């Protein structure tokens, strides 16, 4: 009798272990599918926001639990793979065009200390990706008046950047900086001009994928990057 109970208990534990392993593997598979779908949308549909891409992909695949959503880093890896597998000819050429347009824009805005950052710099930009340029000016009015005088159409909104990385999720906004953003519409996609204060040039923003310092390059470095591609 005792042997039967012990055997049943062992079988129960074994079943629980197998079930947990299968559930974990299934969850990992779902996360990968969501990451792949999010990457496809970022590569081909011009979506640049990781959170939006993941949630939209999750809804399309019926993966609504937050545990089913991949990390930004997982999506970035799938994005690189997608570009290499499916856009191996179009993506490099499109990236070069995006960088050339960024250079033209930065030269036009040279007085505001422009720096390129984001997907167009790191090479993950999709076919309709936004181009992110950081400006450092004494006031937003300076940038606004310049665009008006050049008769360049624009929209204005705001963006919150993480500038601290202490490993904590800060819901009150500490460690973040909200800046005005001018959006210019180009044939190759949107150009986002984030306007920081002049002193902020010493403070790096953080990458959305892993929280590390975001790379950025000025005009001369971008010229070299284009020449080398």
C-alpha positions as CSV (number, residue, x, y, z in Angstrom):
1,X,0.0,0.0,0.0
2,X,2.7,2.4,1.0
3,X,4.7,1.5,-2.1
4,X,1.7,2.2,-4.2
5,X,1.3,5.7,-2.6
6,X,5.0,6.4,-2.9
7,X,4.9,5.4,-6.6
8,X,1.9,7.6,-7.3
9,X,3.5,10.5,-5.5
10,X,6.7,10.1,-7.6
11,X,4.6,9.9,-10.8
12,X,2.8,13.0,-9.7
13,X,6.0,14.9,-9.2
14,X,7.4,13.7,-12.5
15,X,4.2,14.8,-14.3
16,X,4.4,18.2,-12.7
17,X,8.0,18.5,-13.8
18,X,7.3,17.5,-17.3
19,X,4.3,19.9,-17.4
20,X,6.4,22.8,-16.2
21,X,9.1,22.1,-18.8
22,X,6.5,21.9,-21.6
23,X,4.8,25.1,-20.4
24,X,8.2,26.9,-20.3
25,X,9.1,25.7,-23.7
26,X,5.7,26.7,-25.1
27,X,6.0,30.2,-23.5
28,X,9.5,30.6,-25.1
29,X,8.1,29.5,-28.4
30,X,5.3,32.1,-28.1
31,X,7.7,34.8,-27.2
32,X,9.9,34.0,-30.2
33,X,6.8,34.1,-32.5
34,X,5.8,37.5,-31.1
35,X,9.4,38.7,-31.5
36,X,9.5,37.6,-35.1
37,X,6.2,39.3,-35.9
38,X,7.2,42.5,-34.2
39,X,10.5,42.5,-36.0
40,X,8.8,42.0,-39.4
41,X,6.6,45.1,-38.7
42,X,9.5,47.2,-37.6
43,X,11.5,46.1,-40.8
44,X,8.7,46.7,-43.3
45,X,6.0,48.9,-41.8
46,X,8.1,51.7,-40.4
47,X,7.2,51.0,-36.7
48,X,10.1,52.2,-34.5
49,X,8.6,51.8,-31.0
50,X,9.5,48.5,-29.5
51,X,6.6,48.4,-27.0
52,X,4.0,49.2,-29.6
53,X,5.4,46.6,-32.1
54,X,5.4,43.9,-29.4
55,X,1.8,44.7,-28.2
56,X,0.5,44.8,-31.8
57,X,2.3,41.5,-32.6
58,X,0.9,40.0,-29.4
59,X,-2.6,40.9,-30.2
60,X,-2.3,39.5,-33.8
61,X,-1.1,36.2,-32.4
62,X,-3.5,36.1,-29.4
63,X,-0.6,36.4,-26.9
64,X,-2.1,39.0,-24.5
65,X,-0.2,38.1,-21.3
66,X,2.8,40.2,-20.5
67,X,4.8,37.1,-19.9
68,X,4.2,36.2,-23.6
69,X,5.9,39.4,-24.8
70,X,9.6,39.2,-25.6
71,X,12.2,41.7,-24.4
72,X,13.3,44.6,-26.6
73,X,16.7,42.9,-27.0
74,X,14.9,39.7,-28.3
75,X,13.0,41.7,-30.9
76,X,16.2,43.5,-31.9
77,X,18.0,40.2,-32.5
78,X,15.0,39.0,-34.7
79,X,15.1,42.3,-36.5
80,X,18.7,41.9,-37.5
81,X,18.0,38.3,-38.6
82,X,14.9,39.4,-40.6
83,X,16.9,42.1,-42.4
84,X,19.7,39.6,-43.2
85,X,17.3,36.9,-44.5
86,X,14.6,38.8,-46.3
87,X,15.9,42.3,-47.0
88,X,19.5,41.6,-47.7
89,X,19.5,43.7,-50.9
90,X,16.9,46.4,-50.1
91,X,17.9,47.1,-46.5
92,X,21.5,48.2,-47.0
93,X,20.6,50.4,-49.9
94,X,17.7,51.9,-48.0
95,X,20.0,52.4,-44.9
96,X,22.5,54.3,-47.0
97,X,19.7,56.6,-48.3
98,X,18.4,57.2,-44.8
99,X,21.9,58.1,-43.6
100,X,22.4,60.5,-46.6
101,X,19.1,62.2,-45.7
102,X,20.2,62.4,-42.1
103,X,23.5,64.0,-43.1
104,X,21.7,66.6,-45.3
105,X,19.4,67.4,-42.4
106,X,22.3,67.6,-39.9
107,X,24.3,69.9,-42.2
108,X,21.3,72.2,-42.5
109,X,20.9,72.2,-38.7
110,X,24.6,72.4,-38.0
111,X,24.2,75.5,-35.7
112,X,22.3,73.3,-33.3
113,X,25.0,70.6,-32.8
114,X,23.1,67.7,-34.4
115,X,23.9,64.1,-33.6
116,X,22.4,61.0,-35.3
117,X,21.3,58.2,-33.1
118,X,18.9,55.2,-33.1
119,X,18.3,52.5,-35.8
120,X,19.6,54.6,-38.8
121,X,23.0,54.7,-36.9
122,X,23.1,51.2,-35.6
123,X,22.1,49.6,-38.9
124,X,18.8,48.0,-37.8
125,X,16.6,50.6,-39.6
126,X,13.7,49.1,-41.7
127,X,12.4,50.3,-45.0
128,X,10.3,53.1,-43.6
129,X,12.1,53.7,-40.3
130,X,12.1,57.0,-38.5
131,X,15.5,58.9,-38.3
132,X,16.3,60.2,-34.9
133,X,18.5,63.3,-34.6
134,X,19.4,65.0,-31.3
135,X,19.8,68.8,-31.4
136,X,21.4,70.9,-28.6
137,X,20.1,74.4,-28.6
138,X,19.7,77.4,-26.2
139,X,15.9,77.3,-26.7
140,X,13.3,75.4,-28.7
141,X,12.2,78.7,-30.2
142,X,15.5,79.0,-32.1
143,X,14.9,75.7,-33.8
144,X,11.2,76.5,-34.5
145,X,12.1,79.9,-36.0
146,X,14.8,78.3,-38.2
147,X,12.4,75.7,-39.6
148,X,9.7,78.4,-40.2
149,X,12.2,80.7,-42.0
150,X,13.3,77.8,-44.2
151,X,9.7,77.0,-44.9
152,X,10.1,73.5,-43.7
153,X,6.7,71.9,-42.6
154,X,6.8,70.2,-39.2
155,X,4.8,68.8,-36.3
156,X,5.7,69.3,-32.7
157,X,5.2,66.8,-29.8
158,X,7.3,65.5,-26.9
159,X,9.3,62.4,-26.1
160,X,10.5,61.1,-22.8
161,X,14.1,59.8,-22.7
162,X,15.7,57.6,-20.1
163,X,19.0,59.2,-19.0
164,X,19.6,57.2,-15.8
165,X,20.0,53.4,-15.6
166,X,19.9,52.3,-11.9
167,X,17.9,49.1,-12.7
168,X,14.7,50.4,-11.3
169,X,11.4,51.1,-13.0
170,X,10.6,54.7,-12.0
171,X,7.0,55.5,-12.5
172,X,7.4,59.1,-11.3
173,X,9.7,60.0,-14.1
174,X,12.9,60.3,-12.1
175,X,15.9,59.6,-14.3
176,X,14.0,60.6,-17.4
177,X,13.9,63.8,-19.4
178,X,11.1,65.0,-21.6
179,X,12.0,67.1,-24.6
180,X,10.2,68.7,-27.5
181,X,10.4,66.8,-30.8
182,X,10.0,68.3,-34.3
183,X,8.8,65.8,-36.9
184,X,9.8,66.4,-40.5
185,X,8.2,64.3,-43.3
186,X,10.7,63.0,-46.0
187,X,10.3,60.7,-48.9
188,X,12.3,58.0,-47.1
189,X,10.3,58.4,-43.8
190,X,10.0,60.7,-40.8
191,X,12.9,62.6,-39.3
192,X,12.5,63.2,-35.5
193,X,14.4,66.2,-34.2
194,X,14.7,66.0,-30.4
195,X,15.7,69.3,-28.9
196,X,17.8,69.1,-25.7
197,X,19.4,71.9,-23.7
198,X,23.0,72.7,-24.6
199,X,24.4,71.3,-21.4
200,X,22.6,68.0,-22.0
201,X,25.2,67.1,-24.7
202,X,27.3,65.6,-21.8
203,X,24.4,63.3,-20.7
204,X,23.9,60.2,-22.9
205,X,20.4,58.8,-23.4
206,X,19.8,55.1,-22.9
207,X,19.0,52.5,-25.6
208,X,15.5,51.0,-25.4
209,X,16.8,47.5,-25.9
210,X,19.2,47.0,-23.0
211,X,19.5,50.3,-21.1
212,X,23.1,51.0,-22.2
213,X,24.3,54.4,-23.4
214,X,22.9,55.1,-26.8
215,X,25.5,55.7,-29.5
216,X,25.4,59.0,-31.4
217,X,27.6,60.5,-34.1
218,X,28.1,64.0,-35.4
219,X,28.4,65.2,-39.0
220,X,32.0,64.2,-39.6
221,X,31.6,60.7,-38.2
222,X,28.4,60.2,-40.2
223,X,30.3,61.2,-43.4
224,X,32.9,58.6,-42.7
225,X,30.2,56.0,-42.0
226,X,28.5,56.6,-45.3
227,X,31.8,56.6,-47.2
228,X,32.7,53.2,-45.7
229,X,29.4,51.6,-46.6
